[in-house]
Amino acid sequence: MRFPRRRTLLLASLAAASLALAADAQAPAPAPGTADTLTGARGRLGRDWIGVRQVANTVPILVMAGHADSQNIPGSGTSGYAVDIRGAKPMQPGIRDELYWNLEVARRVVALGQRRGLNIRFYDPPARTIVNGDDPRTNWSVGKAHAEAGGYALEIHFDAYGPDGIGSGVIPALHRPLSSLDESLAVAFGGYPLQFRGGLGGPKRGITLLEIGKLEAPLETALRNPRSRERSLAVITERVVAALEAGLGRHRLVAAPQPVSAHGAVGLAPTHQ
């Protein structure tokens, strides 16, 4: 996409300012344009936005697991390469593998964030299948209410495998100024275009989506391998929480100059599941 010169200069200056959020993160992010050895390639579409609105360091953060209320109906998330292509057993019967990992990451992010003193909580719908997206129990409804009350709503996702997937990155909430939290997460994971697919249901309701990565190798392999699972989840969790802390002004998040190995050779070992 080509921008007029004045807008290009403005975006460049805003980008430089947005990176100065405060001290170094403990989980460095991959450099733009590279593939991380755990989460894989960043979203290939890139982003056309910058989050510059600094949020208060006490802003309430709501974390949700994508597709937690839409199992066994359209929009239930990806099963992942291992299940669909290799015929592996799902991680948990009755739900898609994406939801399984969404829940694992979301719960861990909230637990670590609370230990670090963040004003953060987790919402899990009371039912795994809620047909009406506007039912007050859905992620959409709870996230929308949270955002309208001044909070930051974040929904965790894993992207589809193969050519249907885009890669890791942030799909920011629409209809509100893009924030330092959106920006810091995008520094850590990459970003999608603001109007991705014409605007998804979550962003239209004020919910930011975070795609951790495509549910295929190397990410899916590292997660499914019992020898590397905990370490891989810990690295992902740390990266998300460090990005949230940076967006709140607690430290500075710096992109690593080279792709970061989150798990070493262990995470790339053949899976036994």
ZIUR-V998273 format. One record per residue. N is the residue number from 1. PSI is psi in whole degrees, -180 to 180 (* if undefined). OMEGA is omega in whole degrees, -180 to 180 (none if undefined). NEAR is the number of other C-alpha atoms within 8 Angstrom. Layout:
N_PSI_OMEGA_NEAR, N_PSI_OMEGA_NEAR
This chain:
1_134_-177_2, 2_131_-179_3, 3_149_170_6, 4_155_-174_6, 5_-44_-178_6, 6_-41_-180_6, 7_-37_178_8, 8_-45_179_9, 9_-39_179_8, 10_-45_179_8, 11_-39_180_9, 12_-42_-179_8, 13_-38_178_8, 14_-37_179_10, 15_-43_179_9, 16_-40_-179_8, 17_-38_-176_7, 18_-23_-180_12, 19_-16_-179_11, 20_63_-174_8, 21_-31_167_13, 22_-131_-169_10, 23_171_-170_8, 24_145_179_8, 25_154_179_12, 26_-24_180_7, 27_92_-176_8, 28_146_-179_12, 29_158_177_13, 30_148_178_15, 31_148_179_10, 32_140_177_7, 33_3_180_5, 34_166_178_10, 35_129_177_10, 36_143_-176_12, 37_-10_173_11, 38_-58_-172_12, 39_-7_177_12, 40_-159_-174_14, 41_143_171_11, 42_161_-180_17, 43_126_-173_12, 44_-15_-178_7, 45_-21_-178_7, 46_179_-179_9, 47_154_-179_9, 48_32_-176_7, 49_162_175_6, 50_133_178_10, 51_115_-175_12, 52_-9_-180_10, 53_112_-180_8, 54_125_179_9, 55_157_178_10, 56_146_-177_6, 57_-2_177_7, 58_9_-177_7, 59_133_178_10, 60_129_-179_10, 61_127_177_11, 62_125_180_14, 63_134_-180_14, 64_157_176_14, 65_121_180_14, 66_141_178_11, 67_17_-179_10, 68_-16_-178_13, 69_12_-174_11, 70_35_178_13, 71_146_177_14, 72_20_172_7, 73_167_177_8, 74_138_-178_6, 75_29_-176_7, 76_0_179_10, 77_173_-178_11, 78_147_174_12, 79_-17_-179_11, 80_160_-178_13, 81_-42_-175_12, 82_-43_-179_11, 83_-50_-174_11, 84_-41_-172_9, 85_-41_-176_6, 86_-9_178_7, 87_22_179_7, 88_158_176_8, 89_143_174_6, 90_153_179_10, 91_-33_178_6, 92_124_180_8, 93_140_174_5, 94_-13_178_4, 95_155_176_10, 96_151_179_13, 97_-33_179_12, 98_-46_179_13, 99_-40_179_14, 100_-49_-178_11, 101_-34_175_9, 102_-45_180_13, 103_-44_180_11, 104_-47_-177_9, 105_-46_-177_12, 106_-46_-180_13, 107_-40_-179_9, 108_-38_178_9, 109_-45_-180_12, 110_-43_-180_12, 111_-45_179_8, 112_-41_179_11, 113_-41_178_12, 114_-39_177_11, 115_-29_179_7, 116_0_177_6, 117_14_178_6, 118_151_174_9, 119_82_-169_10, 120_143_179_11, 121_164_-177_10, 122_139_173_10, 123_130_177_9, 124_119_-178_8, 125_151_-178_10, 126_-11_179_5, 127_146_-179_6, 128_-13_177_9, 129_108_176_10, 130_107_-170_10, 131_-42_-178_6, 132_112_-179_5, 133_-22_180_8, 134_8_172_7, 135_137_-176_8, 136_-11_-179_6, 137_-9_-175_8, 138_162_172_12, 139_-45_-179_13, 140_-49_-176_12, 141_-46_-179_13, 142_-41_178_10, 143_-40_178_14, 144_-46_179_12, 145_-40_179_8, 146_-45_-180_12, 147_-41_180_12, 148_-26_178_8, 149_2_177_6, 150_3_180_8, 151_177_178_11, 152_120_-179_11, 153_127_-177_15, 154_128_178_13, 155_127_-177_12, 156_136_178_15, 157_161_164_13, 158_140_-173_14, 159_163_178_14, 160_153_178_12, 161_166_175_12, 162_-159_-175_8, 163_-18_178_5, 164_-23_-180_6, 165_156_-179_9, 166_-40_-177_12, 167_-176_-177_14, 168_154_176_19, 169_169_-178_16, 170_134_170_15, 171_101_-169_14, 172_157_175_11, 173_146_180_14, 174_168_172_12, 175_25_172_6, 176_156_180_6, 177_134_179_7, 178_137_-168_12, 179_173_176_12, 180_-27_176_14, 181_-42_174_14, 182_-45_-177_13, 183_-46_-177_14, 184_-36_175_14, 185_-36_178_16, 186_-35_175_11, 187_-38_-177_14, 188_-34_-172_14, 189_-10_-173_14, 190_177_-177_15, 191_156_176_14, 192_163_173_13, 193_150_-176_11, 194_-42_-178_11, 195_43_-180_6, 196_125_-178_9, 197_34_177_5, 198_7_-178_5, 199_112_-179_10, 200_166_-176_8, 201_-43_180_7, 202_-57_179_11, 203_-35_178_14, 204_-21_180_11, 205_12_177_12, 206_15_-178_15, 207_128_175_18, 208_134_177_14, 209_138_176_14, 210_112_174_13, 211_115_-179_15, 212_-39_-180_14, 213_173_179_14, 214_140_-177_18, 215_73_180_14, 216_179_176_12, 217_144_4_8, 218_-14_-173_11, 219_-52_-177_14, 220_-38_179_13, 221_-45_-180_14, 222_-36_-180_18, 223_-38_-178_13, 224_-24_-180_11, 225_116_-179_14, 226_-27_-178_9, 227_-24_-177_7, 228_-3_-173_13, 229_-53_-175_12, 230_-41_180_9, 231_-40_180_9, 232_-45_177_14, 233_-37_179_11, 234_-40_179_8, 235_-45_178_10, 236_-46_-180_10, 237_-47_179_12, 238_-40_-179_12, 239_-41_179_13, 240_-48_-178_11, 241_-41_178_11, 242_-38_178_12, 243_-41_177_15, 244_-43_178_11, 245_-41_179_11, 246_-42_179_16, 247_-25_177_17, 248_0_178_14, 249_18_-178_10, 250_-29_176_11, 251_178_180_11, 252_137_177_13, 253_123_-176_18, 254_130_177_10, 255_135_179_11, 256_147_-178_10, 257_-21_-180_6, 258_158_175_7, 259_141_-174_12, 260_128_174_11, 261_114_-176_8, 262_-22_-170_9, 263_-8_-180_12, 264_-162_-176_7, 265_-27_-178_6, 266_-45_-177_9, 267_-18_-179_14, 268_3_180_10, 269_154_180_9, 270_141_180_6, 271_151_178_9, 272_14_180_6, 273_*_none_6
